[in-house]
Amino acid sequence: MIDKETINTWRINYGLDKRTPEEAQRWWDENLNGMAPAGAVAALGICLQEIFKIKADAENILFKWEKSATITDADIRWLREAIK
């Protein structure tokens, strides 16, 4: 199963914690003479960027909804779980 710890380990191991997907792809390709999964590293990085963006957007929406009088506490709890 892929969990947050696994994803974080991948980010660090593939240099995506310090580089953009494009920079990581270039680094892997140049430093290992193309013998590393440079394309996979870039794809993983792009997917992670999108996941983080979607999560941030969802949290922003939840923050706005929490201020709305039409959303119940049960709705907010459900939304928080959905974001996780």
Secondary structure by P-SEA (a helix, b strand, c coil): cccaaaaaaaaaaaccccccaaaaaaaaaaaaccccaaaaaaaaaaaaaaaaaaaaaaaaaaaaaaacccccaaaaaaaaaaac
